[in-house]
Amino acid sequence: MEIATVSSKYQIVIPQQIRSSLNISPGQKLMMFPYLNRIEIVILRSILDLAGTLPDLNTDLGRDEEDRL
């Protein structure tokens, strides 16, 4: 478990081991929100980063007639 201290400017530093394991880089956006009695942090990734993550996904879906233009 890693511990961070809140500075007088309410800033925290993400410990190096966590940054490395999650490939967090400078300038990357993180979303934070309160949940119960804690802070949840979610890494925001570009949609382009998801390319190829679902190689077996079947995209041959039937379309409704009004969607076929």
mmCIF file as gemmi writes it, N, C-alpha and C atoms, coordinates in Angstrom:
data_model
loop_
_atom_site.group_PDB
_atom_site.id
_atom_site.type_symbol
_atom_site.label_atom_id
_atom_site.label_alt_id
_atom_site.label_comp_id
_atom_site.label_asym_id
_atom_site.label_entity_id
_atom_site.label_seq_id
_atom_site.pdbx_PDB_ins_code
_atom_site.Cartn_x
_atom_site.Cartn_y
_atom_site.Cartn_z
_atom_site.occupancy
_atom_site.B_iso_or_equiv
_atom_site.pdbx_formal_charge
_atom_site.auth_seq_id
_atom_site.auth_asym_id
_atom_site.pdbx_PDB_model_num
ATOM 1 N N . MET Axp A 1 ? 0.842 -1.166 0 1 0 ? 1 A 1
ATOM 2 C CA . MET Axp A 1 ? 0 0 0 1 0 ? 1 A 1
ATOM 3 C C . MET Axp A 1 ? 0.892 1.236 0 1 0 ? 1 A 1
ATOM 4 N N . GLU Axp A 2 ? 0.568 2.175 -0.847 1 0 ? 2 A 1
ATOM 5 C CA . GLU Axp A 2 ? 1.327 3.43 -0.939 1 0 ? 2 A 1
ATOM 6 C C . GLU Axp A 2 ? 0.55 4.54 -0.226 1 0 ? 2 A 1
ATOM 7 N N . ILE Axp A 3 ? 1.265 5.509 0.298 1 0 ? 3 A 1
ATOM 8 C CA . ILE Axp A 3 ? 0.651 6.63 1.011 1 0 ? 3 A 1
ATOM 9 C C . ILE Axp A 3 ? 1.121 7.931 0.382 1 0 ? 3 A 1
ATOM 10 N N . ALA Axp A 4 ? 0.174 8.857 0.192 1 0 ? 4 A 1
ATOM 11 C CA . ALA Axp A 4 ? 0.494 10.197 -0.309 1 0 ? 4 A 1
ATOM 12 C C . ALA Axp A 4 ? 0.03 11.209 0.733 1 0 ? 4 A 1
ATOM 13 N N . THR Axp A 5 ? 0.718 12.324 0.811 1 0 ? 5 A 1
ATOM 14 C CA . THR Axp A 5 ? 0.369 13.392 1.743 1 0 ? 5 A 1
ATOM 15 C C . THR Axp A 5 ? -0.183 14.571 0.964 1 0 ? 5 A 1
ATOM 16 N N . VAL Axp A 6 ? -1.246 15.159 1.455 1 0 ? 6 A 1
ATOM 17 C CA . VAL Axp A 6 ? -1.831 16.345 0.82 1 0 ? 6 A 1
ATOM 18 C C . VAL Axp A 6 ? -1.007 17.555 1.234 1 0 ? 6 A 1
ATOM 19 N N . SER Axp A 7 ? -0.55 18.33 0.219 1 0 ? 7 A 1
ATOM 20 C CA . SER Axp A 7 ? 0.268 19.512 0.508 1 0 ? 7 A 1
ATOM 21 C C . SER Axp A 7 ? -0.617 20.671 0.957 1 0 ? 7 A 1
ATOM 22 N N . SER Axp A 8 ? 0.019 21.76 1.329 1 0 ? 8 A 1
ATOM 23 C CA . SER Axp A 8 ? -0.73 22.953 1.747 1 0 ? 8 A 1
ATOM 24 C C . SER Axp A 8 ? -1.547 23.537 0.598 1 0 ? 8 A 1
ATOM 25 N N . LYS Axp A 9 ? -1.192 23.168 -0.644 1 0 ? 9 A 1
ATOM 26 C CA . LYS Axp A 9 ? -1.95 23.599 -1.832 1 0 ? 9 A 1
ATOM 27 C C . LYS Axp A 9 ? -2.943 22.524 -2.269 1 0 ? 9 A 1
ATOM 28 N N . TYR Axp A 10 ? -3.2 21.535 -1.418 1 0 ? 10 A 1
ATOM 29 C CA . TYR Axp A 10 ? -4.12 20.429 -1.673 1 0 ? 10 A 1
ATOM 30 C C . TYR Axp A 10 ? -3.688 19.563 -2.852 1 0 ? 10 A 1
ATOM 31 N N . GLN Axp A 11 ? -2.391 19.44 -3.053 1 0 ? 11 A 1
ATOM 32 C CA . GLN Axp A 11 ? -1.867 18.602 -4.123 1 0 ? 11 A 1
ATOM 33 C C . GLN Axp A 11 ? -1.35 17.288 -3.529 1 0 ? 11 A 1
ATOM 34 N N . ILE Axp A 12 ? -1.391 16.235 -4.35 1 0 ? 12 A 1
ATOM 35 C CA . ILE Axp A 12 ? -0.81 14.964 -3.956 1 0 ? 12 A 1
ATOM 36 C C . ILE Axp A 12 ? 0.102 14.485 -5.079 1 0 ? 12 A 1
ATOM 37 N N . VAL Axp A 13 ? 1.058 13.639 -4.718 1 0 ? 13 A 1
ATOM 38 C CA . VAL Axp A 13 ? 1.944 13.03 -5.705 1 0 ? 13 A 1
ATOM 39 C C . VAL Axp A 13 ? 1.588 11.551 -5.776 1 0 ? 13 A 1
ATOM 40 N N . ILE Axp A 14 ? 1.363 11.063 -6.993 1 0 ? 14 A 1
ATOM 41 C CA . ILE Axp A 14 ? 1.088 9.643 -7.182 1 0 ? 14 A 1
ATOM 42 C C . ILE Axp A 14 ? 2.424 8.914 -7.04 1 0 ? 14 A 1
ATOM 43 N N . PRO Axp A 15 ? 2.506 7.961 -6.139 1 0 ? 15 A 1
ATOM 44 C CA . PRO Axp A 15 ? 3.778 7.251 -5.935 1 0 ? 15 A 1
ATOM 45 C C . PRO Axp A 15 ? 4.301 6.623 -7.229 1 0 ? 15 A 1
ATOM 46 N N . GLN Axp A 16 ? 5.626 6.599 -7.363 1 0 ? 16 A 1
ATOM 47 C CA . GLN Axp A 16 ? 6.279 6.15 -8.582 1 0 ? 16 A 1
ATOM 48 C C . GLN Axp A 16 ? 5.89 4.726 -8.958 1 0 ? 16 A 1
ATOM 49 N N . GLN Axp A 17 ? 5.784 3.835 -8.002 1 0 ? 17 A 1
ATOM 50 C CA . GLN Axp A 17 ? 5.44 2.442 -8.292 1 0 ? 17 A 1
ATOM 51 C C . GLN Axp A 17 ? 4.055 2.345 -8.938 1 0 ? 17 A 1
ATOM 52 N N . ILE Axp A 18 ? 3.108 3.15 -8.476 1 0 ? 18 A 1
ATOM 53 C CA . ILE Axp A 18 ? 1.761 3.155 -9.051 1 0 ? 18 A 1
ATOM 54 C C . ILE Axp A 18 ? 1.779 3.783 -10.437 1 0 ? 18 A 1
ATOM 55 N N . ARG Axp A 19 ? 2.512 4.901 -10.595 1 0 ? 19 A 1
ATOM 56 C CA . ARG Axp A 19 ? 2.613 5.539 -11.923 1 0 ? 19 A 1
ATOM 57 C C . ARG Axp A 19 ? 3.174 4.571 -12.946 1 0 ? 19 A 1
ATOM 58 N N . SER Axp A 20 ? 4.208 3.85 -12.562 1 0 ? 20 A 1
ATOM 59 C CA . SER Axp A 20 ? 4.839 2.903 -13.488 1 0 ? 20 A 1
ATOM 60 C C . SER Axp A 20 ? 3.914 1.748 -13.839 1 0 ? 20 A 1
ATOM 61 N N . SER Axp A 21 ? 3.273 1.174 -12.843 1 0 ? 21 A 1
ATOM 62 C CA . SER Axp A 21 ? 2.434 0.002 -13.105 1 0 ? 21 A 1
ATOM 63 C C . SER Axp A 21 ? 1.207 0.341 -13.935 1 0 ? 21 A 1
ATOM 64 N N . LEU Axp A 22 ? 0.735 1.584 -13.874 1 0 ? 22 A 1
ATOM 65 C CA . LEU Axp A 22 ? -0.451 1.995 -14.634 1 0 ? 22 A 1
ATOM 66 C C . LEU Axp A 22 ? -0.104 2.835 -15.867 1 0 ? 22 A 1
ATOM 67 N N . ASN Axp A 23 ? 1.191 2.993 -16.149 1 0 ? 23 A 1
ATOM 68 C CA . ASN Axp A 23 ? 1.654 3.78 -17.304 1 0 ? 23 A 1
ATOM 69 C C . ASN Axp A 23 ? 1.071 5.185 -17.316 1 0 ? 23 A 1
ATOM 70 N N . ILE Axp A 24 ? 1.092 5.838 -16.169 1 0 ? 24 A 1
ATOM 71 C CA . ILE Axp A 24 ? 0.623 7.222 -16.067 1 0 ? 24 A 1
ATOM 72 C C . ILE Axp A 24 ? 1.782 8.137 -16.417 1 0 ? 24 A 1
ATOM 73 N N . SER Axp A 25 ? 1.521 9.08 -17.325 1 0 ? 25 A 1
ATOM 74 C CA . SER Axp A 25 ? 2.581 9.988 -17.771 1 0 ? 25 A 1
ATOM 75 C C . SER Axp A 25 ? 2.197 11.433 -17.479 1 0 ? 25 A 1
ATOM 76 N N . PRO Axp A 26 ? 3.174 12.351 -17.459 1 0 ? 26 A 1
ATOM 77 C CA . PRO Axp A 26 ? 2.886 13.762 -17.197 1 0 ? 26 A 1
ATOM 78 C C . PRO Axp A 26 ? 1.874 14.309 -18.205 1 0 ? 26 A 1
ATOM 79 N N . GLY Axp A 27 ? 0.94 15.085 -17.709 1 0 ? 27 A 1
ATOM 80 C CA . GLY Axp A 27 ? -0.074 15.69 -18.568 1 0 ? 27 A 1
ATOM 81 C C . GLY Axp A 27 ? -1.296 14.822 -18.776 1 0 ? 27 A 1
ATOM 82 N N . GLN Axp A 28 ? -1.233 13.57 -18.349 1 0 ? 28 A 1
ATOM 83 C CA . GLN Axp A 28 ? -2.373 12.67 -18.521 1 0 ? 28 A 1
ATOM 84 C C . GLN Axp A 28 ? -3.506 13.101 -17.596 1 0 ? 28 A 1
ATOM 85 N N . LYS Axp A 29 ? -4.735 12.952 -18.059 1 0 ? 29 A 1
ATOM 86 C CA . LYS Axp A 29 ? -5.907 13.361 -17.296 1 0 ? 29 A 1
ATOM 87 C C . LYS Axp A 29 ? -6.401 12.217 -16.415 1 0 ? 29 A 1
ATOM 88 N N . LEU Axp A 30 ? -6.773 12.56 -15.193 1 0 ? 30 A 1
ATOM 89 C CA . LEU Axp A 30 ? -7.357 11.626 -14.243 1 0 ? 30 A 1
ATOM 90 C C . LEU Axp A 30 ? -8.682 12.205 -13.772 1 0 ? 30 A 1
ATOM 91 N N . MET Axp A 31 ? -9.693 11.367 -13.667 1 0 ? 31 A 1
ATOM 92 C CA . MET Axp A 31 ? -10.987 11.815 -13.165 1 0 ? 31 A 1
ATOM 93 C C . MET Axp A 31 ? -11.092 11.353 -11.714 1 0 ? 31 A 1
ATOM 94 N N . MET Axp A 32 ? -11.524 12.25 -10.829 1 0 ? 32 A 1
ATOM 95 C CA . MET Axp A 32 ? -11.664 11.923 -9.42 1 0 ? 32 A 1
ATOM 96 C C . MET Axp A 32 ? -13.091 12.197 -8.981 1 0 ? 32 A 1
ATOM 97 N N . PHE Axp A 33 ? -13.605 11.298 -8.152 1 0 ? 33 A 1
ATOM 98 C CA . PHE Axp A 33 ? -14.937 11.524 -7.608 1 0 ? 33 A 1
ATOM 99 C C . PHE Axp A 33 ? -15.044 10.858 -6.252 1 0 ? 33 A 1
ATOM 100 N N . PRO Axp A 34 ? -15.878 11.442 -5.375 1 0 ? 34 A 1
ATOM 101 C CA . PRO Axp A 34 ? -16.066 10.834 -4.059 1 0 ? 34 A 1
ATOM 102 C C . PRO Axp A 34 ? -16.985 9.62 -4.164 1 0 ? 34 A 1
ATOM 103 N N . TYR Axp A 35 ? -16.651 8.577 -3.426 1 0 ? 35 A 1
ATOM 104 C CA . TYR Axp A 35 ? -17.486 7.384 -3.365 1 0 ? 35 A 1
ATOM 105 C C . TYR Axp A 35 ? -17.423 6.855 -1.942 1 0 ? 35 A 1
ATOM 106 N N . LEU Axp A 36 ? -18.586 6.832 -1.301 1 0 ? 36 A 1
ATOM 107 C CA . LEU Axp A 36 ? -18.665 6.476 0.112 1 0 ? 36 A 1
ATOM 108 C C . LEU Axp A 36 ? -17.69 7.356 0.886 1 0 ? 36 A 1
ATOM 109 N N . ASN Axp A 37 ? -16.711 6.79 1.536 1 0 ? 37 A 1
ATOM 110 C CA . ASN Axp A 37 ? -15.79 7.61 2.332 1 0 ? 37 A 1
ATOM 111 C C . ASN Axp A 37 ? -14.384 7.589 1.744 1 0 ? 37 A 1
ATOM 112 N N . ARG Axp A 38 ? -14.318 7.606 0.404 1 0 ? 38 A 1
ATOM 113 C CA . ARG Axp A 38 ? -13.004 7.566 -0.242 1 0 ? 38 A 1
ATOM 114 C C . ARG Axp A 38 ? -13.044 8.351 -1.545 1 0 ? 38 A 1
ATOM 115 N N . ILE Axp A 39 ? -11.881 8.521 -2.163 1 0 ? 39 A 1
ATOM 116 C CA . ILE Axp A 39 ? -11.749 9.19 -3.454 1 0 ? 39 A 1
ATOM 117 C C . ILE Axp A 39 ? -11.394 8.133 -4.487 1 0 ? 39 A 1
ATOM 118 N N . GLU Axp A 40 ? -12.2 8.034 -5.523 1 0 ? 40 A 1
ATOM 119 C CA . GLU Axp A 40 ? -11.912 7.123 -6.636 1 0 ? 40 A 1
ATOM 120 C C . GLU Axp A 40 ? -11.198 7.917 -7.72 1 0 ? 40 A 1
ATOM 121 N N . ILE Axp A 41 ? -10.149 7.344 -8.285 1 0 ? 41 A 1
ATOM 122 C CA . ILE Axp A 41 ? -9.387 7.986 -9.361 1 0 ? 41 A 1
ATOM 123 C C . ILE Axp A 41 ? -9.412 7.062 -10.561 1 0 ? 41 A 1
ATOM 124 N N . VAL Axp A 42 ? -9.844 7.603 -11.701 1 0 ? 42 A 1
ATOM 125 C CA . VAL Axp A 42 ? -9.946 6.828 -12.932 1 0 ? 42 A 1
ATOM 126 C C . VAL Axp A 42 ? -9.081 7.489 -13.992 1 0 ? 42 A 1
ATOM 127 N N . ILE Axp A 43 ? -8.251 6.701 -14.658 1 0 ? 43 A 1
ATOM 128 C CA . ILE Axp A 43 ? -7.4 7.214 -15.728 1 0 ? 43 A 1
ATOM 129 C C . ILE Axp A 43 ? -8.247 7.432 -16.964 1 0 ? 43 A 1
ATOM 130 N N . LEU Axp A 44 ? -8.212 8.631 -17.521 1 0 ? 44 A 1
ATOM 131 C CA . LEU Axp A 44 ? -8.928 8.91 -18.76 1 0 ? 44 A 1
ATOM 132 C C . LEU Axp A 44 ? -8.008 8.568 -19.922 1 0 ? 44 A 1
ATOM 133 N N . ARG Axp A 45 ? -8.48 7.717 -20.787 1 0 ? 45 A 1
ATOM 134 C CA . ARG Axp A 45 ? -7.693 7.284 -21.94 1 0 ? 45 A 1
ATOM 135 C C . ARG Axp A 45 ? -8.395 7.704 -23.216 1 0 ? 45 A 1
ATOM 136 N N . SER Axp A 46 ? -7.618 7.91 -24.256 1 0 ? 46 A 1
ATOM 137 C CA . SER Axp A 46 ? -8.155 8.24 -25.569 1 0 ? 46 A 1
ATOM 138 C C . SER Axp A 46 ? -8.88 7.037 -26.139 1 0 ? 46 A 1
ATOM 139 N N . ILE Axp A 47 ? -9.913 7.264 -26.917 1 0 ? 47 A 1
ATOM 140 C CA . ILE Axp A 47 ? -10.622 6.17 -27.568 1 0 ? 47 A 1
ATOM 141 C C . ILE Axp A 47 ? -9.679 5.402 -28.496 1 0 ? 47 A 1
ATOM 142 N N . LEU Axp A 48 ? -8.667 6.073 -29.004 1 0 ? 48 A 1
ATOM 143 C CA . LEU Axp A 48 ? -7.702 5.409 -29.88 1 0 ? 48 A 1
ATOM 144 C C . LEU Axp A 48 ? -6.878 4.368 -29.125 1 0 ? 48 A 1
ATOM 145 N N . ASP Axp A 49 ? -6.725 4.547 -27.804 1 0 ? 49 A 1
ATOM 146 C CA . ASP Axp A 49 ? -5.995 3.571 -26.995 1 0 ? 49 A 1
ATOM 147 C C . ASP Axp A 49 ? -6.733 2.239 -26.902 1 0 ? 49 A 1
ATOM 148 N N . LEU Axp A 50 ? -8.02 2.242 -27.203 1 0 ? 50 A 1
ATOM 149 C CA . LEU Axp A 50 ? -8.817 1.023 -27.106 1 0 ? 50 A 1
ATOM 150 C C . LEU Axp A 50 ? -8.788 0.184 -28.375 1 0 ? 50 A 1
ATOM 151 N N . ALA Axp A 51 ? -8.189 0.702 -29.435 1 0 ? 51 A 1
ATOM 152 C CA . ALA Axp A 51 ? -8.143 -0.032 -30.702 1 0 ? 51 A 1
ATOM 153 C C . ALA Axp A 51 ? -7.496 -1.396 -30.51 1 0 ? 51 A 1
ATOM 154 N N . GLY Axp A 52 ? -8.196 -2.443 -30.965 1 0 ? 52 A 1
ATOM 155 C CA . GLY Axp A 52 ? -7.664 -3.794 -30.895 1 0 ? 52 A 1
ATOM 156 C C . GLY Axp A 52 ? -7.869 -4.503 -29.575 1 0 ? 52 A 1
ATOM 157 N N . THR Axp A 53 ? -8.562 -3.874 -28.615 1 0 ? 53 A 1
ATOM 158 C CA . THR Axp A 53 ? -8.734 -4.51 -27.311 1 0 ? 53 A 1
ATOM 159 C C . THR Axp A 53 ? -9.823 -5.572 -27.31 1 0 ? 53 A 1
ATOM 160 N N . LEU Axp A 54 ? -10.689 -5.575 -28.323 1 0 ? 54 A 1
ATOM 161 C CA . LEU Axp A 54 ? -11.746 -6.579 -28.422 1 0 ? 54 A 1
ATOM 162 C C . LEU Axp A 54 ? -11.676 -7.264 -29.788 1 0 ? 54 A 1
ATOM 163 N N . PRO Axp A 55 ? -10.622 -8.031 -30.045 1 0 ? 55 A 1
ATOM 164 C CA . PRO Axp A 55 ? -10.425 -8.597 -31.378 1 0 ? 55 A 1
ATOM 165 C C . PRO Axp A 55 ? -11.492 -9.612 -31.789 1 0 ? 55 A 1
ATOM 166 N N . ASP Axp A 56 ? -12.164 -10.258 -30.829 1 0 ? 56 A 1
ATOM 167 C CA . ASP Axp A 56 ? -13.163 -11.276 -31.163 1 0 ? 56 A 1
ATOM 168 C C . ASP Axp A 56 ? -14.588 -10.729 -31.171 1 0 ? 56 A 1
ATOM 169 N N . LEU Axp A 57 ? -14.748 -9.428 -31.07 1 0 ? 57 A 1
ATOM 170 C CA . LEU Axp A 57 ? -16.076 -8.829 -31.051 1 0 ? 57 A 1
ATOM 171 C C . LEU Axp A 57 ? -16.735 -8.964 -32.415 1 0 ? 57 A 1
ATOM 172 N N . ASN Axp A 58 ? -17.938 -9.493 -32.434 1 0 ? 58 A 1
ATOM 173 C CA . ASN Axp A 58 ? -18.692 -9.643 -33.674 1 0 ? 58 A 1
ATOM 174 C C . ASN Axp A 58 ? -19.376 -8.319 -34.007 1 0 ? 58 A 1
ATOM 175 N N . THR Axp A 59 ? -18.997 -7.701 -35.1 1 0 ? 59 A 1
ATOM 176 C CA . THR Axp A 59 ? -19.583 -6.423 -35.515 1 0 ? 59 A 1
ATOM 177 C C . THR Axp A 59 ? -20.609 -6.596 -36.613 1 0 ? 59 A 1
ATOM 178 N N . ASP Axp A 60 ? -20.956 -7.836 -36.959 1 0 ? 60 A 1
ATOM 179 C CA . ASP Axp A 60 ? -21.966 -8.111 -37.983 1 0 ? 60 A 1
ATOM 180 C C . ASP Axp A 60 ? -23.349 -8.116 -37.348 1 0 ? 60 A 1
ATOM 181 N N . LEU Axp A 61 ? -23.779 -6.961 -36.911 1 0 ? 61 A 1
ATOM 182 C CA . LEU Axp A 61 ? -25.072 -6.843 -36.257 1 0 ? 61 A 1
ATOM 183 C C . LEU Axp A 61 ? -26.145 -6.491 -37.273 1 0 ? 61 A 1
ATOM 184 N N . GLY Axp A 62 ? -27.341 -6.985 -37.055 1 0 ? 62 A 1
ATOM 185 C CA . GLY Axp A 62 ? -28.452 -6.607 -37.913 1 0 ? 62 A 1
ATOM 186 C C . GLY Axp A 62 ? -28.824 -5.154 -37.671 1 0 ? 62 A 1
ATOM 187 N N . ARG Axp A 63 ? -29.177 -4.459 -38.724 1 0 ? 63 A 1
ATOM 188 C CA . ARG Axp A 63 ? -29.537 -3.048 -38.613 1 0 ? 63 A 1
ATOM 189 C C . ARG Axp A 63 ? -31.032 -2.886 -38.815 1 0 ? 63 A 1
ATOM 190 N N . ASP Axp A 64 ? -31.63 -1.938 -38.121 1 0 ? 64 A 1
ATOM 191 C CA . ASP Axp A 64 ? -33.024 -1.601 -38.349 1 0 ? 64 A 1
ATOM 192 C C . ASP Axp A 64 ? -33.143 -0.946 -39.716 1 0 ? 64 A 1
ATOM 193 N N . GLU Axp A 65 ? -34.28 -1.122 -40.348 1 0 ? 65 A 1
ATOM 194 C CA . GLU Axp A 65 ? -34.485 -0.612 -41.704 1 0 ? 65 A 1
ATOM 195 C C . GLU Axp A 65 ? -34.244 0.905 -41.771 1 0 ? 65 A 1
ATOM 196 N N . GLU Axp A 66 ? -34.698 1.652 -40.741 1 0 ? 66 A 1
ATOM 197 C CA . GLU Axp A 66 ? -34.546 3.118 -40.783 1 0 ? 66 A 1
ATOM 198 C C . GLU Axp A 66 ? -33.084 3.535 -40.623 1 0 ? 66 A 1
ATOM 199 N N . ASP Axp A 67 ? -32.214 2.654 -40.139 1 0 ? 67 A 1
ATOM 200 C CA . ASP Axp A 67 ? -30.807 2.979 -39.977 1 0 ? 67 A 1
ATOM 201 C C . ASP Axp A 67 ? -29.997 2.724 -41.238 1 0 ? 67 A 1
ATOM 202 N N . ARG Axp A 68 ? -30.567 2.055 -42.216 1 0 ? 68 A 1
ATOM 203 C CA . ARG Axp A 68 ? -29.858 1.741 -43.456 1 0 ? 68 A 1
ATOM 204 C C . ARG Axp A 68 ? -30.027 2.875 -44.449 1 0 ? 68 A 1
ATOM 205 N N . LEU Axp A 69 ? -29.094 3.787 -44.454 1 0 ? 69 A 1
ATOM 206 C CA . LEU Axp A 69 ? -29.149 4.922 -45.398 1 0 ? 69 A 1
ATOM 207 C C . LEU Axp A 69 ? -27.94 4.963 -46.263 1 0 ? 69 A 1
